[in-house]
């Protein structure tokens, strides 16, 4: 996004958010520098983690007259750990009517920061706690955006591009003096779950790794970049949809090789991700049969697909993977895959008899392979019965 530091600094409160971690932190540094404060270690800058103290202290600190410059800043990191709707409420009694009303002191304080003060609120990346809803942090982020806007502050949201990811990556490599093929840029996007911001960080390391070489190759990427878990799950889905049992089991072993708590990971990540990938393949199958691109499937299909996190909203590499799987899997096979996943979900929750957890997940993978390969023995043994 395009923004002007001088204009933003006219506000006393600035919220930095969005999925693009690199540009979000770059904006923080730019704002501190433009305000004449240098960096987070400067004399007139205090940095706190949101959930380590009383938020009311932020306002006392930011209201302190600056020592050396024109402004004093408080930087609050990991803001999404706090829910603004639960902070700093009080009761006031009208002296005449004796009526008691609830007052949101946080909203009042945000409006009374002096011109010399600068409160920089940063939504850092967070891991969703075990057992929490998928939108655990997003609902809080939305509440902070609403509050800051209502109080006259400025919200800067930096989002990772979800389309033309390979192009963005190749352009950043070029800015570092290195070239990349489209295939190499696509591979890096896939291995990092489509996160262009993470790809930028990896490109900095890759540029050092290749040294004087003019090009970053696919082999360089495979040798140095640790793949995101979603990439490994899509590799598993690829092997499953190919009906390749050996490769599917190898990919499954890779997927769980560094997992310390397989039970927690199975509930929170592995099974939900597998279900998600097959849902996307189901949507992609509609695109395949109607011969339309997933980015713009047309009005009728677009109305049928999920409003949030449907295939049209996914990144390029996810759409490519989903379309690849959908070309191999028709609806009957996809339906059988969902039956197997539901059966596995019931087994690991103790609702059906099962082997140990690893064997149950391996059996799930093998059953998915059998269905995708079109073997009738598994088709007849539907867990739906």
C-alpha positions in Angstrom: 0.0 0.0 0.0 1.1 3.6 -0.6 1.2 5.9 2.4 2.9 9.1 3.5 4.8 9.1 6.8 4.3 12.8 7.3 0.5 12.6 6.9 0.3 9.5 9.2 2.3 11.3 11.9 -0.4 14.0 12.1 -2.2 11.3 14.2 -1.3 10.6 17.8 -2.4 7.0 17.5 -1.4 4.6 14.7 -2.4 1.0 14.3 -0.1 -1.2 12.1 -1.7 -4.5 11.0 -2.1 -6.8 8.1 -0.6 -10.1 6.9 2.6 -8.6 5.4 5.0 -8.9 8.4 8.0 -7.4 6.6 6.3 -4.3 5.4 4.4 -3.8 8.7 7.8 -3.7 10.6 9.3 -1.6 7.9 6.5 0.9 8.4 7.1 1.0 12.1 10.8 1.8 11.6 9.9 4.4 9.0 7.4 6.2 11.3 10.0 6.3 14.2 12.7 7.7 11.9 10.3 10.2 10.3 9.2 11.4 13.8 12.9 12.1 14.6 13.1 9.2 17.1 15.6 6.9 15.4 14.6 3.4 16.4 12.9 1.4 19.2 16.0 1.8 21.4 16.0 5.6 21.3 15.7 7.7 24.5 12.2 8.9 23.8 10.8 5.5 22.7 9.5 2.9 25.0 8.5 -0.6 23.7 6.1 -2.9 25.6 4.4 -6.2 24.9 0.7 -5.7 25.1 -0.2 -8.4 27.6 2.7 -7.8 30.1 1.3 -4.9 32.0 -1.6 -2.5 32.6 -2.6 -0.7 29.3 -3.4 2.4 31.3 0.4 2.8 31.8 0.8 3.3 28.0 -1.0 6.6 28.3 0.9 7.9 31.3 4.2 7.2 29.4 3.2 8.6 26.1 1.9 11.8 27.8 5.4 12.4 29.4 7.1 15.4 27.8 9.9 14.2 25.5 13.5 14.5 26.7 15.4 15.3 23.5 13.1 15.6 20.5 9.6 16.9 19.6 7.8 13.7 20.4 7.7 10.8 22.8 6.5 7.4 21.5 5.2 4.2 23.0 5.4 1.1 20.8 2.9 -1.7 21.8 3.8 -5.0 20.2 1.6 -8.2 20.0 -1.5 -6.1 20.4 -3.9 -8.9 19.3 -3.2 -10.7 22.6 -5.7 -8.1 24.1 -9.3 -7.7 23.3 -10.1 -4.0 23.4 -13.8 -4.6 24.2 -12.7 -6.1 27.6 -10.2 -3.4 28.6 -10.4 -0.4 30.9 -14.1 -0.1 31.7 -15.4 1.9 34.6 -18.7 3.1 36.1 -19.7 6.8 36.6 -22.5 8.1 38.6 -24.4 11.3 37.6 -24.4 13.5 40.7 -27.9 14.8 39.9 -29.8 11.8 38.6 -27.6 9.2 40.4 -27.7 7.2 37.2 -24.8 4.8 36.8 -23.3 4.4 33.3 -20.4 2.2 32.0 -17.6 4.2 30.5 -14.9 2.8 28.1 -11.8 4.5 29.5 -9.6 3.1 26.8 -11.6 4.9 24.1 -11.4 8.1 26.2 -7.7 7.9 26.7 -7.0 7.3 23.0 -8.6 10.6 22.3 -6.6 12.6 24.8 -3.0 11.8 23.8 -1.1 15.2 23.6 0.4 16.4 20.3 3.9 15.4 21.6 2.8 11.8 22.1 2.8 9.0 19.6 1.2 5.7 20.4 2.2 3.0 17.8 0.1 -0.2 18.1 1.4 -3.2 16.3 -0.5 -6.4 15.4 2.3 -9.0 15.2 1.9 -12.5 13.9 0.5 -14.9 16.5 0.0 -18.6 16.8 -3.7 -19.5 17.5 -3.9 -21.1 21.0 -4.9 -24.7 21.3 -8.7 -25.1 21.3 -9.3 -21.5 20.2 -11.5 -20.6 17.2 -9.8 -20.0 13.9 -10.9 -16.3 14.1 -9.6 -15.9 17.6 -7.2 -13.1 16.7 -9.1 -11.7 13.7 -12.1 -10.7 15.8 -9.8 -8.8 18.1 -8.0 -7.2 15.2 -11.3 -6.0 13.7 -12.3 -4.6 17.1 -9.0 -2.7 17.4 -9.4 -1.3 13.8 -12.9 -0.1 14.7 -11.8 1.5 17.9 -8.8 3.3 16.5 -10.8 4.6 13.6 -13.6 5.8 15.9 -11.1 7.6 18.1 -9.6 9.5 15.1 -6.5 7.4 14.8 -4.9 6.0 11.7 -5.0 2.4 10.6 -2.3 1.1 8.2 -3.0 -2.4 6.9 -0.3 -4.2 4.9 -1.5 -7.3 3.1 0.5 -10.0 1.4 -0.4 -10.2 -2.3 -2.6 -13.2 -3.1 -2.3 -13.0 -6.9 0.8 -12.9 -9.1 2.9 -14.1 -6.2 5.6 -15.5 -8.4 5.9 -12.1 -10.2 6.3 -10.2 -6.8 9.0 -12.7 -5.8 10.9 -12.5 -9.0 10.8 -8.6 -8.9 12.2 -8.7 -5.3 15.0 -11.0 -6.5 15.7 -8.6 -9.3 16.0 -5.8 -6.8 18.7 -7.9 -5.0 20.6 -8.2 -8.3 19.5 -11.8 -8.9 17.3 -13.4 -11.6 14.8 -16.2 -11.1 12.8 -18.3 -13.6 9.0 -18.3 -13.2 9.3 -22.0 -12.0 11.8 -21.1 -9.3 9.7 -18.2 -8.1 6.5 -20.4 -8.1 8.4 -23.1 -6.1 9.4 -20.6 -3.4 5.9 -19.3 -3.2 4.5 -22.8 -2.8 7.1 -23.8 -0.2 6.2 -20.8 2.0 2.5 -21.2 1.7 2.1 -18.2 -0.7 3.5 -15.8 1.9 5.3 -13.2 -0.3 6.6 -11.4 2.9 8.3 -14.6 4.0 9.7 -15.1 0.5 11.3 -11.7 0.6 13.1 -12.7 3.8 14.2 -16.0 2.3 15.5 -14.2 -0.9 17.8 -12.1 1.2 19.4 -15.4 2.5 19.3 -17.0 -0.9 21.2 -14.0 -2.4 24.0 -14.6 0.1 23.9 -18.3 -0.4 24.4 -18.2 -4.2 27.1 -15.5 -3.8 28.3 -14.2 -7.2 26.0 -16.4 -9.2 23.6 -14.3 -11.2 20.6 -16.6 -10.7 18.7 -18.3 -7.9 17.7 -21.7 -9.0 15.1 -24.3 -7.9 18.0 -26.4 -6.5 19.2 -23.5 -4.4 15.6 -23.1 -3.0 15.2 -26.8 -2.2 18.6 -26.9 -0.5 18.1 -23.9 1.8 14.4 -23.2 2.3 12.4 -25.0 5.0 8.9 -25.6 3.5 5.7 -24.5 5.2 3.5 -27.2 6.6 0.7 -26.3 4.0 3.2 -27.1 1.2 3.9 -30.5 2.7 0.2 -31.2 3.0 -0.4 -30.2 -0.6 2.4 -32.5 -1.6 0.6 -35.2 0.3 -2.6 -34.4 -1.5 -0.8 -34.5 -4.9 0.5 -38.0 -4.1 -2.9 -39.1 -2.9 -4.7 -37.8 -5.9 -2.1 -39.5 -8.1 -2.9 -42.8 -6.4 0.8 -43.1 -5.5 0.9 -45.0 -2.2 4.7 -45.1 -1.7 5.1 -41.3 -2.3 2.0 -40.5 -0.2 3.4 -42.5 2.8 6.8 -40.8 2.3 5.2 -37.4 2.3 3.1 -38.3 5.4 6.3 -39.3 7.2 7.9 -36.0 6.2 4.8 -34.1 7.4 4.9 -35.5 10.9 8.7 -35.9 11.2 9.2 -32.8 13.4 5.9 -33.0 15.2 6.4 -33.2 19.0 2.7 -33.6 19.9 1.1 -35.7 17.1 -2.3 -35.7 18.9 -2.5 -31.9 19.1 -1.1 -31.5 15.6 -3.6 -34.0 14.1 -6.6 -32.1 15.7 -5.3 -28.6 15.0 -3.5 -28.8 11.7 -3.1 -32.1 9.8 -6.7 -33.2 9.5 -8.2 -29.7 9.2 -5.7 -28.9 6.5 -6.5 -32.1 4.6 -10.2 -31.4 4.8 -9.6 -27.8 3.6 -7.5 -29.0 0.6 -10.2 -31.5 -0.5 -12.9 -28.8 -0.1 -10.8 -26.6 -2.4 -10.5 -29.5 -4.9 -14.3 -29.9 -4.8 -14.7 -26.2 -5.7 -12.0 -26.5 -8.4 -13.8 -29.5 -9.9 -16.7 -27.2 -10.7 -14.3 -24.9 -12.5 -12.8 -27.9 -14.4 -16.2 -29.1 -15.5 -17.4 -25.6 -16.5 -14.1 -24.8 -18.1 -13.6 -21.5 -16.2 -10.6 -20.1 -14.3 -10.6 -20.3 -10.5 -9.8 -16.6 -10.1 -13.0 -15.5 -12.0 -15.4 -18.5 -12.3 -18.4 -16.4 -13.3 -21.4 -15.2 -11.5 -23.2 -18.5 -11.0 -20.2 -20.5 -9.6 -19.1 -17.5 -7.6 -22.4 -17.4 -5.8 -22.2 -21.1 -5.0 -18.7 -20.9 -3.5 -18.0 -19.8 0.1 -17.9 -16.1 0.6 -14.8 -16.3 2.9 -11.8 -18.3 1.9 -13.3 -19.8 -1.2 -11.1 -20.9 -4.1 -11.4 -17.5 -6.0 -9.9 -15.7 -2.9 -6.9 -18.1 -2.6 -3.4 -17.4 -3.8 -2.2 -18.5 -7.3 -0.3 -21.5 -6.1 -3.2 -22.9 -4.0 -5.5 -22.5 -7.0 -3.0 -24.3 -9.2 -2.7 -27.2 -6.8 -6.5 -27.4 -6.3 -7.1 -27.4 -10.1 -4.4 -30.1 -10.6 -6.1 -32.4 -8.0 -9.6 -31.6 -9.4 -8.5 -32.7 -12.9 -7.8 -36.2 -11.5 -10.7 -36.5 -9.1 -14.4 -36.5 -10.0 -17.2 -35.8 -7.6 -17.8 -39.5 -6.5 -14.2 -39.9 -5.6 -14.1 -36.6 -3.8 -17.2 -37.6 -1.8 -15.5 -40.8 -0.8 -12.4 -38.8 0.3 -14.7 -36.7 2.6 -16.2 -39.9 4.0 -12.7 -41.2 4.9 -11.7 -38.0 6.5 -14.9 -37.8 8.6 -14.3 -41.4 9.6 -10.7 -40.6 10.6 -11.9 -37.6 12.6 -14.4 -39.7 14.5 -11.7 -42.3 15.2 -9.1 -39.9 16.6 -11.8 -38.3 18.8 -12.6 -41.7 20.3 -16.1 -41.9 18.7 -15.2 -45.1 16.7 -12.8 -48.0 17.4 -9.3 -47.3 16.0 -5.6 -48.2 16.2 -3.0 -45.9 17.6 -3.0 -42.3 16.3 -0.1 -42.7 13.8 -1.6 -45.9 12.4 -5.0 -44.4 12.1 -3.6 -41.4 10.1 -1.5 -43.7 7.9 -4.6 -45.8 7.2 -6.5 -42.7 6.3 -3.8 -41.8 3.8 -3.8 -45.3 2.3 -7.6 -45.3 2.0 -7.5 -41.9 0.3 -4.9 -43.3 -2.2 -7.1 -46.4 -2.9 -10.1 -44.2 -3.6 -8.2 -41.9 -5.9 -6.8 -44.8 -7.7 -10.3 -46.1 -8.3 -10.0 -49.4 -6.5 -13.5 -50.8 -6.0 -12.8 -52.6 -2.7 -12.4 -49.3 -0.9 -15.3 -47.7 -2.7 -17.6 -50.5 -1.4 -16.2 -50.1 2.1 -17.5 -46.6 2.5 -17.3 -45.4 6.2 -20.6 -43.6 5.6 -22.4 -46.9 5.9 
